[in-house]
Amino acid sequence: PNLKDASADDVDFGYKGSVQNILNFDVGVFYINYKNRAGTIYKYDTALYVFRTNIGNSEHKGFETYIELNILDGLIGNSRFGKLSIYNSYAYVDAHYVSGEFTGNFVEYAPKNIERIGLNYKLKNFSFNIQYSYTSSAFGDASNSKYDTGNLSTSFNEYAALAGIISSYQLIDISSSSRIKQKYQIKLCVNNLTDE
């Protein structure tokens, strides 16, 4: 009954551009002041239960970057063999609670680092992309609990996926497409190639 509306102030600044047909880039910084952030905490009475409430105020600051280097048809300046580019996208986020019971804790579901590196190739009606992505660990709850699900009671196991540490992970995704006679298109995608 005491749940309050959340509100936020934010400011961001960015710049994007290109260097001839060789380099494309986009960089930005941001700051968010989040007030009365609503979130989930876990409490225990006679059994464990989920409690949704205003946890406190949080601050989020960081930067995002994207850079793409055009190798064929750019750096080399010859499109006879198609277009080849490599790209990198990186985001850094520092998100903490600055008031309330969990002051100083990390905000849940806010990994510090997200990195994506990929390669694009296109020749006439054929295109191919391979991308590696990495996401660092994050917490699933505001208390930043470090639960070991192997030692938890049965009543807690149903919440274990939402609480504790969300481990870092990395993926490799591949996709390609080919257009036939401008009417048909064949696509092939393999997500999580290494089955991580």
Secondary structure, DSSP 4 states (H G I P E B T S, - for coil): ------EEEEEEEEEEEEETTTEEEEEEEEEEEEEEEEEEEEEESSSEEEEEEEEEEEEEEEEEEEEEEEEETTTS---TT-EEEEEEEEEEEEEEE-SSTTTTPBPTT--SEEEEEEEEEEETTEEEEEEEEEE--EESSTT-----GGGS-HHHHTTTTTSSEE--EEEEEEEEEEEETTTEEEEEEESSTT--
